[in-house]
Amino acid sequence: MLDLRRMRALREVASRGSLSAAAEALGYTQPAISQQIAALEREAGIRLLERGTRPARLTDAGRALVAHAEAVLARLDDAEHELDEIKGLRAGRLRLASVSTALATLVPRALAVFTERHPHLHVSVVEDQLHGVIGRLARWELDLGLIYEHEALPEPTVDLERIPLFDEPFELLLPHNHRLANRRSLRLDQLADDTWIGGLGAYQRILLHSCQNAGFEPRIAYHTDDYRAIQAFVAAGLGVAMLPRLALALTPAGIAQIPLRHPPERRVSAARLTKSFRSPATDTMIRLLAETAAAR
């Protein structure tokens, strides 16, 4: 069986780039780290580290082992934290990641209430794209993630418990001087001949799916997943776009924001690993997020 301490040493060498930096981080001497890596290689039966390179480089086998080590060590840390909470040795923590739209709208208010009520809890928050949040959950790096779902997107490969918060419609953005800018509502197919501002990831999939369902293939000339950049492109008259409502909290001048008839929607949810520890902190944040969503 592979030794966890040696796997931790290999992970530190990989992340810090040298044996000496890993030794300093873990409180060992450099020879001790070198011995641990050599012992791990004997256990694995294969070379894990390229000798004599600066910065230190892992072999293919070393990279594969570190990828597994990250998940194993994260789960071990989660287990230790859960036991300490049960024993009353820790006040608790909350590790949250969110897609950008929810982070800019829902999270601040919910987090303000949370920290006011529970100032003793350690809270960390990070922004990431959809696949990044799901990846962090899969690696046991989070207690909670704010994600969204849509029929155009593949199901996550990790087993998640999802607590729906709200369904979010998409709306159209047109330059203010567009021929249809004064309409009260529009169908997607009315913009079949326009130039579109598209994306690169999940947003692009939803846009393509929605336009194809409306009977046309959008002509996408510009690609970005930055919602502010998309709005700036529209305001400059470079094309039209379709964005989720939360992304439109601060729409710049020069844009006509028009509701869609039968708009596509995405479901925004709080997600956690099905097998993760149900801490009071996580349950409290889910409740506050739901209350904040309902108030909006």
C-alpha positions in Angstrom: 0.0 0.0 0.0 1.3 3.5 -0.9 2.3 5.6 2.1 0.2 8.8 2.4 3.1 10.8 3.9 5.2 10.0 0.9 2.4 10.9 -1.5 2.1 14.2 0.3 5.8 14.8 -0.2 5.5 14.0 -3.9 2.6 16.4 -4.2 4.6 19.2 -2.6 7.6 18.6 -4.9 5.2 18.8 -7.9 3.5 22.0 -6.7 6.6 23.8 -5.4 9.1 22.8 -8.1 12.0 21.5 -5.9 12.9 19.1 -3.2 14.2 21.9 -1.0 11.0 24.0 -1.2 8.9 20.9 -0.5 11.1 20.1 2.5 10.7 23.6 3.9 6.9 23.5 3.4 6.6 20.1 5.2 9.2 20.8 7.9 11.7 18.2 6.7 15.3 18.3 5.5 15.9 17.9 1.8 17.6 14.5 2.2 14.5 13.3 4.1 12.2 14.3 1.2 14.5 12.7 -1.3 14.4 9.5 0.8 10.6 9.6 0.9 10.3 10.0 -2.8 12.8 7.1 -3.4 10.8 4.9 -1.0 7.5 5.8 -2.8 9.1 4.9 -6.1 10.0 1.5 -4.7 6.5 1.0 -3.4 5.0 2.0 -6.8 7.6 0.0 -8.8 8.2 2.9 -11.2 10.1 6.1 -11.4 8.0 9.1 -10.4 10.5 12.0 -10.5 12.9 13.1 -13.2 16.3 13.5 -11.5 18.5 16.5 -12.2 15.9 18.8 -13.7 15.2 22.4 -12.5 12.4 22.9 -11.7 11.6 19.4 -10.6 9.6 17.5 -13.1 7.4 14.5 -12.6 7.3 11.5 -14.9 3.9 10.5 -16.5 3.5 8.0 -13.6 4.3 10.7 -11.1 1.7 13.1 -12.6 -0.9 10.3 -12.5 -0.1 9.5 -8.9 -0.2 13.1 -7.8 -3.7 13.5 -9.4 -5.0 10.7 -7.3 -3.0 11.9 -4.2 -4.8 15.3 -4.4 -8.2 13.6 -4.1 -7.1 11.2 -1.4 -5.5 13.9 0.7 -8.4 16.2 0.3 -10.8 13.5 1.5 -8.5 12.7 4.5 -8.5 16.4 5.4 -12.3 16.5 5.1 -12.5 13.5 7.4 -10.2 15.0 10.0 -12.1 18.2 9.9 -15.4 16.4 10.4 -14.1 14.5 13.4 -12.7 17.6 15.0 -16.1 19.3 14.6 -17.8 16.4 16.2 -15.3 16.5 19.1 -15.8 20.3 19.4 -12.2 21.1 18.6 -13.0 23.3 15.7 -15.5 26.0 15.1 -16.1 25.0 11.5 -15.3 26.2 8.0 -17.1 26.9 4.7 -15.3 26.5 1.4 -17.5 28.0 -1.4 -17.0 28.4 -5.1 -19.4 30.0 -7.5 -19.9 30.8 -11.2 -19.5 34.6 -11.8 -23.1 35.7 -12.1 -24.2 34.2 -8.8 -21.0 35.3 -7.1 -21.7 39.0 -8.1 -25.4 38.9 -7.1 -26.5 36.2 -4.7 -23.3 35.4 -2.7 -22.4 38.8 -1.3 -25.7 39.3 0.6 -26.0 35.7 1.8 -22.3 35.8 2.9 -22.7 39.1 4.7 -25.6 37.6 6.8 -23.6 34.4 7.3 -20.5 36.1 8.6 -22.5 38.4 10.8 -24.2 35.5 12.5 -21.2 33.2 12.6 -18.0 35.4 12.9 -16.0 32.5 14.4 -16.3 30.3 11.2 -13.5 30.4 8.6 -15.0 31.2 5.2 -13.2 31.0 1.8 -14.8 32.0 -1.5 -13.5 31.6 -5.0 -14.9 32.3 -8.5 -14.7 29.7 -11.3 -16.4 28.7 -14.5 -19.0 25.9 -14.4 -16.6 23.0 -15.2 -14.1 24.5 -12.7 -16.6 24.5 -9.8 -17.6 20.9 -10.6 -14.0 19.9 -10.8 -13.2 21.4 -7.4 -16.2 19.6 -5.9 -15.0 16.3 -7.4 -11.5 16.9 -5.8 -13.1 17.5 -2.4 -11.7 21.1 -2.4 -15.2 22.6 -1.6 -18.0 22.3 0.8 -20.4 23.9 -1.5 -20.6 25.1 -5.1 -23.0 27.3 -7.0 -23.6 25.8 -10.4 -26.2 25.8 -13.2 -27.8 23.2 -15.4 -29.3 23.2 -18.9 -30.4 20.5 -21.3 -27.6 21.5 -23.7 -24.9 20.7 -21.0 -23.6 17.2 -20.2 -24.4 15.8 -16.8 -21.5 16.0 -14.3 -19.5 12.8 -14.0 -19.4 13.2 -10.2 -22.3 12.3 -7.9 -23.7 15.6 -6.6 -26.6 16.6 -4.4 -28.2 19.7 -6.0 -30.5 22.1 -4.1 -32.3 24.2 -6.7 -32.3 27.9 -6.0 -34.2 29.4 -9.0 -34.7 29.1 -12.7 -33.0 31.9 -14.6 -34.2 33.0 -18.0 -32.0 34.4 -20.8 -32.7 37.7 -22.4 -31.6 39.4 -25.6 -29.1 42.2 -25.8 -29.3 44.4 -29.0 -27.4 47.6 -29.9 -29.7 50.6 -29.1 -29.9 51.5 -32.8 -30.8 48.0 -33.9 -33.9 47.7 -36.2 -35.7 45.7 -33.5 -34.5 47.6 -30.4 -37.9 49.1 -29.7 -39.8 45.8 -29.5 -41.3 44.7 -26.2 -40.3 41.1 -26.8 -38.8 39.0 -29.6 -38.4 35.4 -30.8 -34.9 34.1 -31.4 -35.6 33.4 -35.1 -36.2 37.1 -35.7 -32.4 37.5 -35.3 -31.4 34.6 -37.5 -29.6 37.0 -39.9 -27.7 38.9 -37.3 -24.1 38.6 -36.1 -23.9 37.0 -32.7 -21.5 37.4 -29.8 -20.7 33.9 -28.7 -18.8 32.1 -26.0 -16.2 29.4 -25.5 -17.7 26.9 -23.0 -21.1 26.2 -21.4 -22.6 29.5 -22.5 -21.7 28.7 -26.1 -23.4 25.4 -25.9 -26.6 27.0 -24.5 -26.6 29.6 -27.2 -26.1 27.1 -30.1 -28.8 24.8 -28.7 -31.3 27.6 -28.3 -30.7 29.0 -31.8 -30.8 25.5 -33.4 -34.1 24.8 -31.6 -35.4 28.1 -33.1 -34.5 26.8 -36.6 -31.2 28.5 -37.4 -27.5 28.3 -37.0 -26.2 31.5 -35.5 -23.4 33.4 -37.3 -20.9 33.9 -34.4 -18.1 36.3 -35.1 -16.8 37.0 -31.6 -16.1 34.5 -28.8 -15.7 35.3 -25.1 -17.1 34.0 -21.8 -16.7 37.3 -20.1 -20.3 38.7 -19.8 -19.0 42.2 -19.4 -17.1 42.0 -22.6 -20.1 40.5 -24.4 -22.2 43.5 -23.3 -19.4 45.9 -24.4 -19.4 44.3 -27.9 -23.1 44.7 -28.2 -23.0 48.3 -27.0 -20.4 49.0 -29.7 -22.8 47.7 -32.3 -20.8 44.6 -33.2 -23.6 42.1 -32.8 -26.4 40.7 -30.7 -26.2 38.4 -27.7 -28.3 36.4 -25.3 -27.3 36.4 -21.6 -28.7 35.0 -18.3 -30.7 37.6 -16.3 -28.2 37.7 -13.4 -25.5 38.8 -15.8 -27.5 41.9 -16.7 -27.5 43.6 -13.2 -25.3 46.4 -14.5 -26.1 46.7 -18.2 -24.0 49.6 -19.8 -25.5 52.4 -22.0 -26.1 51.7 -25.6 -27.9 48.4 -25.1 -31.5 47.4 -25.5 -32.4 44.6 -23.2 -35.4 42.7 -24.5 -37.3 39.7 -23.1 -37.5 36.6 -25.2 -40.8 34.9 -25.9 -40.4 31.4 -24.5 -36.9 32.1 -23.2 -34.4 29.3 -22.6 -33.7 28.9 -18.9 -30.9 27.5 -16.8 -31.4 26.2 -13.3 -29.1 27.6 -10.7 -28.4 25.3 -7.8 -26.2 24.9 -4.7 -24.3 21.6 -5.1 -22.2 19.4 -2.8 -20.8 15.9 -3.1 -23.4 13.4 -2.2 -21.0 11.6 0.2 -19.6 14.8 1.8 -20.1 15.8 5.5 -23.3 17.7 6.1 -21.8 20.4 8.3 -24.0 23.0 10.0 -22.1 25.7 8.2 -23.0 24.3 4.8 -26.6 23.8 5.7 -26.8 27.4 7.0 -25.3 28.8 3.8 -27.7 26.8 1.6 -30.6 28.3 3.6 -29.3 31.8 3.3 -28.7 31.4 -0.5 -32.3 30.2 -0.9 -33.6 33.1 1.1 -31.6 35.6 -0.9 -32.7 34.0 -4.2 -36.4 34.2 -3.1 -36.0 37.9 -2.1 -34.6 38.7 -5.6 
